[in-house]
């Protein structure tokens, strides 16, 4: 199936006033699976019928495909893109910069140049946020070390992996991700460091996992506990 042709028909049928349409995600990368949907970023100042509406996120079924639609006016995209940058997870910006355009009114080039610069600059981790993240990790790490119930251990270890992986990425000036994108970004940072964390986690070797989290925590600035004000 030509998924780009399906996307073009979808846009024509449901968002004919879109000025820019970009197919992103696995469809754009060429690594779709049997359950992949089509991620679609739409830009246009006349997209919506409701006065004042600047954004929409929706899931649509069209021609046998599931579409995850992210639609914005210029103002709406700037707001959500800026928010994603501030939260260190600029999903819509990656869609804009890395996706494949199926509709463009010539505004895409300047937009991509602007936001590619923001992506290339990387996230900015303040001293206060670093301290807070290390405080949370310190607390969860101690909980994992104390846990004896297998379910509690698994839950604490999962939370701890997410928190330490994010800290590792941000400390190195790399964007974070959610779900499957977090381990992917961690491996992009360092396969060796990722494996040192993930192998004991997958094997439920929580003592070794905790030791390696501790090592990464020290690398990022160390434990934060008594005296921390948040």
Biotite code that builds the C-alpha atoms (Angstrom):
import biotite.structure as struc

atoms = struc.array([
    struc.Atom([0.000, 0.000, 0.000], chain_id="A", res_id=1, res_name="UNK", atom_name="CA", element="C"),
    struc.Atom([1.161, 3.527, -0.771], chain_id="A", res_id=2, res_name="UNK", atom_name="CA", element="C"),
    struc.Atom([0.638, 5.077, 2.641], chain_id="A", res_id=3, res_name="UNK", atom_name="CA", element="C"),
    struc.Atom([1.594, 8.523, 1.400], chain_id="A", res_id=4, res_name="UNK", atom_name="CA", element="C"),
    struc.Atom([-1.161, 8.387, -1.208], chain_id="A", res_id=5, res_name="UNK", atom_name="CA", element="C"),
    struc.Atom([-3.635, 7.363, 1.495], chain_id="A", res_id=6, res_name="UNK", atom_name="CA", element="C"),
    struc.Atom([-2.432, 10.279, 3.611], chain_id="A", res_id=7, res_name="UNK", atom_name="CA", element="C"),
    struc.Atom([-2.929, 12.687, 0.723], chain_id="A", res_id=8, res_name="UNK", atom_name="CA", element="C"),
    struc.Atom([-6.501, 11.463, 0.252], chain_id="A", res_id=9, res_name="UNK", atom_name="CA", element="C"),
    struc.Atom([-7.136, 11.745, 3.986], chain_id="A", res_id=10, res_name="UNK", atom_name="CA", element="C"),
    struc.Atom([-5.954, 15.350, 4.078], chain_id="A", res_id=11, res_name="UNK", atom_name="CA", element="C"),
    struc.Atom([-8.035, 16.233, 1.017], chain_id="A", res_id=12, res_name="UNK", atom_name="CA", element="C"),
    struc.Atom([-11.126, 14.661, 2.578], chain_id="A", res_id=13, res_name="UNK", atom_name="CA", element="C"),
    struc.Atom([-10.827, 15.915, 6.169], chain_id="A", res_id=14, res_name="UNK", atom_name="CA", element="C"),
    struc.Atom([-8.434, 18.865, 6.216], chain_id="A", res_id=15, res_name="UNK", atom_name="CA", element="C"),
    struc.Atom([-8.617, 20.450, 2.750], chain_id="A", res_id=16, res_name="UNK", atom_name="CA", element="C"),
    struc.Atom([-7.560, 23.842, 4.138], chain_id="A", res_id=17, res_name="UNK", atom_name="CA", element="C"),
    struc.Atom([-4.240, 22.539, 5.446], chain_id="A", res_id=18, res_name="UNK", atom_name="CA", element="C"),
    struc.Atom([-1.316, 24.523, 4.046], chain_id="A", res_id=19, res_name="UNK", atom_name="CA", element="C"),
    struc.Atom([1.327, 22.035, 5.211], chain_id="A", res_id=20, res_name="UNK", atom_name="CA", element="C"),
    struc.Atom([0.910, 18.289, 5.702], chain_id="A", res_id=21, res_name="UNK", atom_name="CA", element="C"),
    struc.Atom([3.736, 16.083, 6.945], chain_id="A", res_id=22, res_name="UNK", atom_name="CA", element="C"),
    struc.Atom([3.786, 12.321, 7.367], chain_id="A", res_id=23, res_name="UNK", atom_name="CA", element="C"),
    struc.Atom([5.991, 11.427, 10.325], chain_id="A", res_id=24, res_name="UNK", atom_name="CA", element="C"),
    struc.Atom([6.785, 8.453, 12.567], chain_id="A", res_id=25, res_name="UNK", atom_name="CA", element="C"),
    struc.Atom([7.393, 4.933, 11.301], chain_id="A", res_id=26, res_name="UNK", atom_name="CA", element="C"),
    struc.Atom([5.709, 5.620, 7.965], chain_id="A", res_id=27, res_name="UNK", atom_name="CA", element="C"),
    struc.Atom([8.188, 8.383, 7.178], chain_id="A", res_id=28, res_name="UNK", atom_name="CA", element="C"),
    struc.Atom([11.144, 6.369, 8.484], chain_id="A", res_id=29, res_name="UNK", atom_name="CA", element="C"),
    struc.Atom([10.152, 3.278, 6.505], chain_id="A", res_id=30, res_name="UNK", atom_name="CA", element="C"),
    struc.Atom([10.039, 0.920, 9.475], chain_id="A", res_id=31, res_name="UNK", atom_name="CA", element="C"),
    struc.Atom([6.304, 0.331, 9.845], chain_id="A", res_id=32, res_name="UNK", atom_name="CA", element="C"),
    struc.Atom([4.992, -2.747, 11.640], chain_id="A", res_id=33, res_name="UNK", atom_name="CA", element="C"),
    struc.Atom([1.669, -4.546, 11.350], chain_id="A", res_id=34, res_name="UNK", atom_name="CA", element="C"),
    struc.Atom([0.145, -2.266, 14.001], chain_id="A", res_id=35, res_name="UNK", atom_name="CA", element="C"),
    struc.Atom([1.664, 1.029, 12.867], chain_id="A", res_id=36, res_name="UNK", atom_name="CA", element="C"),
    struc.Atom([-0.595, 4.033, 12.450], chain_id="A", res_id=37, res_name="UNK", atom_name="CA", element="C"),
    struc.Atom([0.135, 7.081, 10.303], chain_id="A", res_id=38, res_name="UNK", atom_name="CA", element="C"),
    struc.Atom([1.368, 10.122, 12.223], chain_id="A", res_id=39, res_name="UNK", atom_name="CA", element="C"),
    struc.Atom([0.291, 13.305, 10.491], chain_id="A", res_id=40, res_name="UNK", atom_name="CA", element="C"),
    struc.Atom([1.262, 16.895, 11.269], chain_id="A", res_id=41, res_name="UNK", atom_name="CA", element="C"),
    struc.Atom([-0.965, 19.579, 9.746], chain_id="A", res_id=42, res_name="UNK", atom_name="CA", element="C"),
    struc.Atom([-0.435, 23.342, 9.708], chain_id="A", res_id=43, res_name="UNK", atom_name="CA", element="C"),
    struc.Atom([-2.827, 26.023, 8.510], chain_id="A", res_id=44, res_name="UNK", atom_name="CA", element="C"),
    struc.Atom([-4.407, 29.169, 9.858], chain_id="A", res_id=45, res_name="UNK", atom_name="CA", element="C"),
    struc.Atom([-7.813, 28.242, 8.404], chain_id="A", res_id=46, res_name="UNK", atom_name="CA", element="C"),
    struc.Atom([-7.870, 24.642, 9.558], chain_id="A", res_id=47, res_name="UNK", atom_name="CA", element="C"),
    struc.Atom([-10.651, 24.943, 12.113], chain_id="A", res_id=48, res_name="UNK", atom_name="CA", element="C"),
    struc.Atom([-14.259, 26.047, 11.952], chain_id="A", res_id=49, res_name="UNK", atom_name="CA", element="C"),
    struc.Atom([-14.364, 27.065, 15.614], chain_id="A", res_id=50, res_name="UNK", atom_name="CA", element="C"),
    struc.Atom([-13.208, 30.648, 16.245], chain_id="A", res_id=51, res_name="UNK", atom_name="CA", element="C"),
    struc.Atom([-10.159, 30.766, 18.468], chain_id="A", res_id=52, res_name="UNK", atom_name="CA", element="C"),
    struc.Atom([-9.250, 27.100, 18.082], chain_id="A", res_id=53, res_name="UNK", atom_name="CA", element="C"),
    struc.Atom([-5.508, 26.749, 17.548], chain_id="A", res_id=54, res_name="UNK", atom_name="CA", element="C"),
    struc.Atom([-4.843, 23.028, 17.891], chain_id="A", res_id=55, res_name="UNK", atom_name="CA", element="C"),
    struc.Atom([-6.346, 19.569, 17.648], chain_id="A", res_id=56, res_name="UNK", atom_name="CA", element="C"),
    struc.Atom([-5.069, 16.089, 18.403], chain_id="A", res_id=57, res_name="UNK", atom_name="CA", element="C"),
    struc.Atom([-7.290, 13.316, 17.119], chain_id="A", res_id=58, res_name="UNK", atom_name="CA", element="C"),
    struc.Atom([-7.330, 9.697, 16.014], chain_id="A", res_id=59, res_name="UNK", atom_name="CA", element="C"),
    struc.Atom([-9.109, 8.923, 12.751], chain_id="A", res_id=60, res_name="UNK", atom_name="CA", element="C"),
    struc.Atom([-9.939, 5.795, 10.749], chain_id="A", res_id=61, res_name="UNK", atom_name="CA", element="C"),
    struc.Atom([-9.654, 6.308, 7.010], chain_id="A", res_id=62, res_name="UNK", atom_name="CA", element="C"),
    struc.Atom([-9.335, 3.871, 4.120], chain_id="A", res_id=63, res_name="UNK", atom_name="CA", element="C"),
    struc.Atom([-8.326, 1.033, 6.441], chain_id="A", res_id=64, res_name="UNK", atom_name="CA", element="C"),
    struc.Atom([-5.610, 3.052, 8.186], chain_id="A", res_id=65, res_name="UNK", atom_name="CA", element="C"),
    struc.Atom([-5.478, 4.694, 11.598], chain_id="A", res_id=66, res_name="UNK", atom_name="CA", element="C"),
    struc.Atom([-4.291, 8.300, 11.548], chain_id="A", res_id=67, res_name="UNK", atom_name="CA", element="C"),
    struc.Atom([-2.858, 10.112, 14.568], chain_id="A", res_id=68, res_name="UNK", atom_name="CA", element="C"),
    struc.Atom([-3.464, 13.731, 13.623], chain_id="A", res_id=69, res_name="UNK", atom_name="CA", element="C"),
    struc.Atom([-1.742, 16.749, 15.148], chain_id="A", res_id=70, res_name="UNK", atom_name="CA", element="C"),
    struc.Atom([-3.214, 19.900, 13.612], chain_id="A", res_id=71, res_name="UNK", atom_name="CA", element="C"),
    struc.Atom([-2.199, 23.478, 14.423], chain_id="A", res_id=72, res_name="UNK", atom_name="CA", element="C"),
    struc.Atom([-2.548, 27.058, 13.375], chain_id="A", res_id=73, res_name="UNK", atom_name="CA", element="C"),
    struc.Atom([0.732, 28.990, 13.302], chain_id="A", res_id=74, res_name="UNK", atom_name="CA", element="C"),
    struc.Atom([0.061, 30.252, 16.818], chain_id="A", res_id=75, res_name="UNK", atom_name="CA", element="C"),
    struc.Atom([-0.920, 26.810, 18.052], chain_id="A", res_id=76, res_name="UNK", atom_name="CA", element="C"),
    struc.Atom([2.180, 25.139, 16.667], chain_id="A", res_id=77, res_name="UNK", atom_name="CA", element="C"),
    struc.Atom([4.473, 27.745, 18.208], chain_id="A", res_id=78, res_name="UNK", atom_name="CA", element="C"),
    struc.Atom([2.794, 27.233, 21.587], chain_id="A", res_id=79, res_name="UNK", atom_name="CA", element="C"),
    struc.Atom([3.018, 23.429, 21.528], chain_id="A", res_id=80, res_name="UNK", atom_name="CA", element="C"),
    struc.Atom([6.498, 23.347, 20.037], chain_id="A", res_id=81, res_name="UNK", atom_name="CA", element="C"),
    struc.Atom([7.779, 25.784, 22.657], chain_id="A", res_id=82, res_name="UNK", atom_name="CA", element="C"),
    struc.Atom([6.129, 23.712, 25.378], chain_id="A", res_id=83, res_name="UNK", atom_name="CA", element="C"),
    struc.Atom([7.751, 20.535, 24.060], chain_id="A", res_id=84, res_name="UNK", atom_name="CA", element="C"),
    struc.Atom([11.171, 22.195, 24.034], chain_id="A", res_id=85, res_name="UNK", atom_name="CA", element="C"),
    struc.Atom([10.669, 23.387, 27.627], chain_id="A", res_id=86, res_name="UNK", atom_name="CA", element="C"),
    struc.Atom([9.634, 19.873, 28.699], chain_id="A", res_id=87, res_name="UNK", atom_name="CA", element="C"),
    struc.Atom([12.665, 18.395, 26.885], chain_id="A", res_id=88, res_name="UNK", atom_name="CA", element="C"),
    struc.Atom([10.460, 16.220, 24.670], chain_id="A", res_id=89, res_name="UNK", atom_name="CA", element="C"),
    struc.Atom([9.723, 18.147, 21.449], chain_id="A", res_id=90, res_name="UNK", atom_name="CA", element="C"),
    struc.Atom([7.589, 15.559, 19.662], chain_id="A", res_id=91, res_name="UNK", atom_name="CA", element="C"),
    struc.Atom([5.888, 17.963, 17.260], chain_id="A", res_id=92, res_name="UNK", atom_name="CA", element="C"),
    struc.Atom([9.198, 19.623, 16.407], chain_id="A", res_id=93, res_name="UNK", atom_name="CA", element="C"),
    struc.Atom([10.709, 16.269, 15.471], chain_id="A", res_id=94, res_name="UNK", atom_name="CA", element="C"),
    struc.Atom([7.661, 15.605, 13.301], chain_id="A", res_id=95, res_name="UNK", atom_name="CA", element="C"),
    struc.Atom([8.128, 18.941, 11.552], chain_id="A", res_id=96, res_name="UNK", atom_name="CA", element="C"),
    struc.Atom([11.866, 18.552, 10.998], chain_id="A", res_id=97, res_name="UNK", atom_name="CA", element="C"),
    struc.Atom([12.146, 14.817, 10.295], chain_id="A", res_id=98, res_name="UNK", atom_name="CA", element="C"),
    struc.Atom([8.860, 14.011, 8.548], chain_id="A", res_id=99, res_name="UNK", atom_name="CA", element="C"),
    struc.Atom([8.088, 13.833, 4.834], chain_id="A", res_id=100, res_name="UNK", atom_name="CA", element="C"),
    struc.Atom([5.954, 16.628, 3.395], chain_id="A", res_id=101, res_name="UNK", atom_name="CA", element="C"),
    struc.Atom([3.002, 15.688, 1.218], chain_id="A", res_id=102, res_name="UNK", atom_name="CA", element="C"),
    struc.Atom([1.709, 19.278, 1.043], chain_id="A", res_id=103, res_name="UNK", atom_name="CA", element="C"),
    struc.Atom([3.669, 22.516, 1.338], chain_id="A", res_id=104, res_name="UNK", atom_name="CA", element="C"),
    struc.Atom([2.849, 26.165, 0.592], chain_id="A", res_id=105, res_name="UNK", atom_name="CA", element="C"),
    struc.Atom([6.542, 27.169, 0.790], chain_id="A", res_id=106, res_name="UNK", atom_name="CA", element="C"),
    struc.Atom([6.438, 28.008, 4.486], chain_id="A", res_id=107, res_name="UNK", atom_name="CA", element="C"),
    struc.Atom([7.938, 24.666, 5.471], chain_id="A", res_id=108, res_name="UNK", atom_name="CA", element="C"),
    struc.Atom([11.549, 25.466, 4.603], chain_id="A", res_id=109, res_name="UNK", atom_name="CA", element="C"),
    struc.Atom([11.865, 28.504, 6.914], chain_id="A", res_id=110, res_name="UNK", atom_name="CA", element="C"),
    struc.Atom([9.923, 26.710, 9.651], chain_id="A", res_id=111, res_name="UNK", atom_name="CA", element="C"),
    struc.Atom([12.219, 23.719, 9.509], chain_id="A", res_id=112, res_name="UNK", atom_name="CA", element="C"),
    struc.Atom([15.292, 25.926, 9.597], chain_id="A", res_id=113, res_name="UNK", atom_name="CA", element="C"),
    struc.Atom([14.019, 27.740, 12.667], chain_id="A", res_id=114, res_name="UNK", atom_name="CA", element="C"),
    struc.Atom([13.069, 24.668, 14.646], chain_id="A", res_id=115, res_name="UNK", atom_name="CA", element="C"),
    struc.Atom([16.025, 22.556, 13.501], chain_id="A", res_id=116, res_name="UNK", atom_name="CA", element="C"),
    struc.Atom([18.224, 25.132, 15.207], chain_id="A", res_id=117, res_name="UNK", atom_name="CA", element="C"),
    struc.Atom([16.270, 24.603, 18.434], chain_id="A", res_id=118, res_name="UNK", atom_name="CA", element="C"),
    struc.Atom([16.661, 20.823, 18.150], chain_id="A", res_id=119, res_name="UNK", atom_name="CA", element="C"),
    struc.Atom([20.369, 21.068, 17.417], chain_id="A", res_id=120, res_name="UNK", atom_name="CA", element="C"),
    struc.Atom([20.878, 23.270, 20.476], chain_id="A", res_id=121, res_name="UNK", atom_name="CA", element="C"),
    struc.Atom([19.589, 20.476, 22.698], chain_id="A", res_id=122, res_name="UNK", atom_name="CA", element="C"),
    struc.Atom([17.768, 20.746, 26.025], chain_id="A", res_id=123, res_name="UNK", atom_name="CA", element="C"),
    struc.Atom([18.848, 23.053, 28.807], chain_id="A", res_id=124, res_name="UNK", atom_name="CA", element="C"),
    struc.Atom([18.916, 21.430, 32.253], chain_id="A", res_id=125, res_name="UNK", atom_name="CA", element="C"),
    struc.Atom([19.010, 23.987, 35.049], chain_id="A", res_id=126, res_name="UNK", atom_name="CA", element="C"),
    struc.Atom([20.830, 23.329, 38.314], chain_id="A", res_id=127, res_name="UNK", atom_name="CA", element="C"),
    struc.Atom([17.509, 23.326, 40.166], chain_id="A", res_id=128, res_name="UNK", atom_name="CA", element="C"),
    struc.Atom([15.905, 20.809, 37.824], chain_id="A", res_id=129, res_name="UNK", atom_name="CA", element="C"),
    struc.Atom([18.991, 18.596, 37.967], chain_id="A", res_id=130, res_name="UNK", atom_name="CA", element="C"),
    struc.Atom([18.868, 18.652, 41.756], chain_id="A", res_id=131, res_name="UNK", atom_name="CA", element="C"),
    struc.Atom([15.151, 17.827, 41.780], chain_id="A", res_id=132, res_name="UNK", atom_name="CA", element="C"),
    struc.Atom([15.601, 14.940, 39.366], chain_id="A", res_id=133, res_name="UNK", atom_name="CA", element="C"),
    struc.Atom([18.477, 13.576, 41.447], chain_id="A", res_id=134, res_name="UNK", atom_name="CA", element="C"),
    struc.Atom([16.385, 13.957, 44.595], chain_id="A", res_id=135, res_name="UNK", atom_name="CA", element="C"),
    struc.Atom([13.597, 11.836, 43.074], chain_id="A", res_id=136, res_name="UNK", atom_name="CA", element="C"),
    struc.Atom([16.075, 9.220, 41.861], chain_id="A", res_id=137, res_name="UNK", atom_name="CA", element="C"),
    struc.Atom([17.733, 9.062, 45.276], chain_id="A", res_id=138, res_name="UNK", atom_name="CA", element="C"),
    struc.Atom([14.361, 8.390, 46.910], chain_id="A", res_id=139, res_name="UNK", atom_name="CA", element="C"),
    struc.Atom([13.278, 5.703, 44.430], chain_id="A", res_id=140, res_name="UNK", atom_name="CA", element="C"),
    struc.Atom([16.717, 4.090, 44.505], chain_id="A", res_id=141, res_name="UNK", atom_name="CA", element="C"),
    struc.Atom([16.524, 3.704, 48.282], chain_id="A", res_id=142, res_name="UNK", atom_name="CA", element="C"),
    struc.Atom([13.009, 2.272, 47.954], chain_id="A", res_id=143, res_name="UNK", atom_name="CA", element="C"),
    struc.Atom([14.272, -0.303, 45.473], chain_id="A", res_id=144, res_name="UNK", atom_name="CA", element="C"),
    struc.Atom([17.144, -1.303, 47.729], chain_id="A", res_id=145, res_name="UNK", atom_name="CA", element="C"),
    struc.Atom([14.705, -1.809, 50.616], chain_id="A", res_id=146, res_name="UNK", atom_name="CA", element="C"),
    struc.Atom([12.038, -3.646, 48.621], chain_id="A", res_id=147, res_name="UNK", atom_name="CA", element="C"),
    struc.Atom([11.629, -7.397, 49.099], chain_id="A", res_id=148, res_name="UNK", atom_name="CA", element="C"),
    struc.Atom([8.262, -7.974, 47.409], chain_id="A", res_id=149, res_name="UNK", atom_name="CA", element="C"),
    struc.Atom([8.877, -9.024, 43.769], chain_id="A", res_id=150, res_name="UNK", atom_name="CA", element="C"),
    struc.Atom([6.084, -6.829, 42.405], chain_id="A", res_id=151, res_name="UNK", atom_name="CA", element="C"),
    struc.Atom([7.297, -3.790, 44.337], chain_id="A", res_id=152, res_name="UNK", atom_name="CA", element="C"),
    struc.Atom([10.813, -4.414, 43.067], chain_id="A", res_id=153, res_name="UNK", atom_name="CA", element="C"),
    struc.Atom([9.646, -4.563, 39.474], chain_id="A", res_id=154, res_name="UNK", atom_name="CA", element="C"),
    struc.Atom([7.573, -1.380, 39.790], chain_id="A", res_id=155, res_name="UNK", atom_name="CA", element="C"),
    struc.Atom([10.336, 0.580, 41.535], chain_id="A", res_id=156, res_name="UNK", atom_name="CA", element="C"),
    struc.Atom([12.930, -0.601, 39.035], chain_id="A", res_id=157, res_name="UNK", atom_name="CA", element="C"),
    struc.Atom([10.755, 0.449, 36.096], chain_id="A", res_id=158, res_name="UNK", atom_name="CA", element="C"),
    struc.Atom([10.224, 3.908, 37.570], chain_id="A", res_id=159, res_name="UNK", atom_name="CA", element="C"),
    struc.Atom([13.920, 4.178, 38.336], chain_id="A", res_id=160, res_name="UNK", atom_name="CA", element="C"),
    struc.Atom([14.941, 3.245, 34.798], chain_id="A", res_id=161, res_name="UNK", atom_name="CA", element="C"),
    struc.Atom([12.765, 5.985, 33.360], chain_id="A", res_id=162, res_name="UNK", atom_name="CA", element="C"),
    struc.Atom([14.076, 8.604, 35.794], chain_id="A", res_id=163, res_name="UNK", atom_name="CA", element="C"),
    struc.Atom([17.772, 7.754, 35.456], chain_id="A", res_id=164, res_name="UNK", atom_name="CA", element="C"),
    struc.Atom([17.586, 7.397, 31.671], chain_id="A", res_id=165, res_name="UNK", atom_name="CA", element="C"),
    struc.Atom([16.055, 10.863, 31.397], chain_id="A", res_id=166, res_name="UNK", atom_name="CA", element="C"),
    struc.Atom([18.734, 12.313, 33.663], chain_id="A", res_id=167, res_name="UNK", atom_name="CA", element="C"),
    struc.Atom([21.501, 10.638, 31.661], chain_id="A", res_id=168, res_name="UNK", atom_name="CA", element="C"),
    struc.Atom([20.161, 12.097, 28.430], chain_id="A", res_id=169, res_name="UNK", atom_name="CA", element="C"),
    struc.Atom([19.543, 15.587, 29.752], chain_id="A", res_id=170, res_name="UNK", atom_name="CA", element="C"),
    struc.Atom([22.922, 15.776, 31.468], chain_id="A", res_id=171, res_name="UNK", atom_name="CA", element="C"),
    struc.Atom([24.517, 15.013, 28.101], chain_id="A", res_id=172, res_name="UNK", atom_name="CA", element="C"),
    struc.Atom([22.384, 17.609, 26.303], chain_id="A", res_id=173, res_name="UNK", atom_name="CA", element="C"),
    struc.Atom([20.133, 15.059, 24.587], chain_id="A", res_id=174, res_name="UNK", atom_name="CA", element="C"),
    struc.Atom([16.342, 15.136, 24.205], chain_id="A", res_id=175, res_name="UNK", atom_name="CA", element="C"),
    struc.Atom([14.312, 12.628, 26.187], chain_id="A", res_id=176, res_name="UNK", atom_name="CA", element="C"),
    struc.Atom([11.496, 10.417, 24.927], chain_id="A", res_id=177, res_name="UNK", atom_name="CA", element="C"),
    struc.Atom([8.490, 8.515, 26.233], chain_id="A", res_id=178, res_name="UNK", atom_name="CA", element="C"),
    struc.Atom([7.696, 4.827, 25.950], chain_id="A", res_id=179, res_name="UNK", atom_name="CA", element="C"),
    struc.Atom([9.815, 2.997, 23.391], chain_id="A", res_id=180, res_name="UNK", atom_name="CA", element="C"),
    struc.Atom([11.631, 6.205, 22.522], chain_id="A", res_id=181, res_name="UNK", atom_name="CA", element="C"),
    struc.Atom([13.365, 6.424, 25.892], chain_id="A", res_id=182, res_name="UNK", atom_name="CA", element="C"),
    struc.Atom([15.521, 3.282, 25.468], chain_id="A", res_id=183, res_name="UNK", atom_name="CA", element="C"),
    struc.Atom([16.055, 4.174, 21.813], chain_id="A", res_id=184, res_name="UNK", atom_name="CA", element="C"),
    struc.Atom([17.428, 7.591, 22.711], chain_id="A", res_id=185, res_name="UNK", atom_name="CA", element="C"),
    struc.Atom([19.511, 6.080, 25.495], chain_id="A", res_id=186, res_name="UNK", atom_name="CA", element="C"),
    struc.Atom([21.110, 3.651, 23.050], chain_id="A", res_id=187, res_name="UNK", atom_name="CA", element="C"),
    struc.Atom([21.789, 6.538, 20.671], chain_id="A", res_id=188, res_name="UNK", atom_name="CA", element="C"),
    struc.Atom([23.637, 8.231, 23.518], chain_id="A", res_id=189, res_name="UNK", atom_name="CA", element="C"),
    struc.Atom([25.707, 5.153, 24.410], chain_id="A", res_id=190, res_name="UNK", atom_name="CA", element="C"),
    struc.Atom([25.008, 1.497, 23.702], chain_id="A", res_id=191, res_name="UNK", atom_name="CA", element="C"),
    struc.Atom([27.476, 0.498, 26.412], chain_id="A", res_id=192, res_name="UNK", atom_name="CA", element="C"),
    struc.Atom([25.883, 2.644, 29.122], chain_id="A", res_id=193, res_name="UNK", atom_name="CA", element="C"),
    struc.Atom([22.398, 1.595, 28.032], chain_id="A", res_id=194, res_name="UNK", atom_name="CA", element="C"),
    struc.Atom([23.328, -2.099, 28.201], chain_id="A", res_id=195, res_name="UNK", atom_name="CA", element="C"),
    struc.Atom([24.867, -1.717, 31.642], chain_id="A", res_id=196, res_name="UNK", atom_name="CA", element="C"),
    struc.Atom([21.488, -0.521, 32.873], chain_id="A", res_id=197, res_name="UNK", atom_name="CA", element="C"),
    struc.Atom([19.104, -2.599, 30.832], chain_id="A", res_id=198, res_name="UNK", atom_name="CA", element="C"),
    struc.Atom([20.715, -6.042, 31.034], chain_id="A", res_id=199, res_name="UNK", atom_name="CA", element="C"),
    struc.Atom([20.344, -6.406, 34.825], chain_id="A", res_id=200, res_name="UNK", atom_name="CA", element="C"),
    struc.Atom([16.903, -4.789, 34.642], chain_id="A", res_id=201, res_name="UNK", atom_name="CA", element="C"),
    struc.Atom([15.691, -7.306, 32.056], chain_id="A", res_id=202, res_name="UNK", atom_name="CA", element="C"),
    struc.Atom([17.210, -10.144, 34.075], chain_id="A", res_id=203, res_name="UNK", atom_name="CA", element="C"),
    struc.Atom([15.514, -8.868, 37.271], chain_id="A", res_id=204, res_name="UNK", atom_name="CA", element="C"),
    struc.Atom([18.927, -8.541, 38.906], chain_id="A", res_id=205, res_name="UNK", atom_name="CA", element="C"),
    struc.Atom([17.822, -5.580, 40.963], chain_id="A", res_id=206, res_name="UNK", atom_name="CA", element="C"),
    struc.Atom([20.905, -5.406, 43.175], chain_id="A", res_id=207, res_name="UNK", atom_name="CA", element="C"),
    struc.Atom([23.178, -4.974, 40.160], chain_id="A", res_id=208, res_name="UNK", atom_name="CA", element="C"),
    struc.Atom([20.696, -2.619, 38.552], chain_id="A", res_id=209, res_name="UNK", atom_name="CA", element="C"),
    struc.Atom([20.651, -0.440, 41.674], chain_id="A", res_id=210, res_name="UNK", atom_name="CA", element="C"),
    struc.Atom([24.455, -0.354, 41.751], chain_id="A", res_id=211, res_name="UNK", atom_name="CA", element="C"),
    struc.Atom([24.612, 0.800, 38.151], chain_id="A", res_id=212, res_name="UNK", atom_name="CA", element="C"),
    struc.Atom([21.914, 3.402, 38.692], chain_id="A", res_id=213, res_name="UNK", atom_name="CA", element="C"),
    struc.Atom([23.980, 4.683, 41.607], chain_id="A", res_id=214, res_name="UNK", atom_name="CA", element="C"),
    struc.Atom([27.017, 4.985, 39.333], chain_id="A", res_id=215, res_name="UNK", atom_name="CA", element="C"),
    struc.Atom([25.039, 6.987, 36.767], chain_id="A", res_id=216, res_name="UNK", atom_name="CA", element="C"),
    struc.Atom([23.580, 9.143, 39.518], chain_id="A", res_id=217, res_name="UNK", atom_name="CA", element="C"),
    struc.Atom([27.081, 10.006, 40.740], chain_id="A", res_id=218, res_name="UNK", atom_name="CA", element="C"),
    struc.Atom([28.119, 10.797, 37.191], chain_id="A", res_id=219, res_name="UNK", atom_name="CA", element="C"),
    struc.Atom([25.232, 13.263, 36.944], chain_id="A", res_id=220, res_name="UNK", atom_name="CA", element="C"),
    struc.Atom([26.078, 15.037, 40.196], chain_id="A", res_id=221, res_name="UNK", atom_name="CA", element="C"),
    struc.Atom([25.337, 12.607, 43.002], chain_id="A", res_id=222, res_name="UNK", atom_name="CA", element="C"),
    struc.Atom([22.631, 11.929, 45.542], chain_id="A", res_id=223, res_name="UNK", atom_name="CA", element="C"),
    struc.Atom([20.342, 14.707, 46.754], chain_id="A", res_id=224, res_name="UNK", atom_name="CA", element="C"),
    struc.Atom([18.473, 14.205, 49.989], chain_id="A", res_id=225, res_name="UNK", atom_name="CA", element="C"),
    struc.Atom([18.796, 16.052, 53.306], chain_id="A", res_id=226, res_name="UNK", atom_name="CA", element="C"),
    struc.Atom([18.566, 19.820, 52.987], chain_id="A", res_id=227, res_name="UNK", atom_name="CA", element="C"),
    struc.Atom([16.957, 19.846, 49.557], chain_id="A", res_id=228, res_name="UNK", atom_name="CA", element="C"),
    struc.Atom([14.226, 22.480, 49.222], chain_id="A", res_id=229, res_name="UNK", atom_name="CA", element="C"),
    struc.Atom([11.718, 22.085, 46.385], chain_id="A", res_id=230, res_name="UNK", atom_name="CA", element="C"),
])
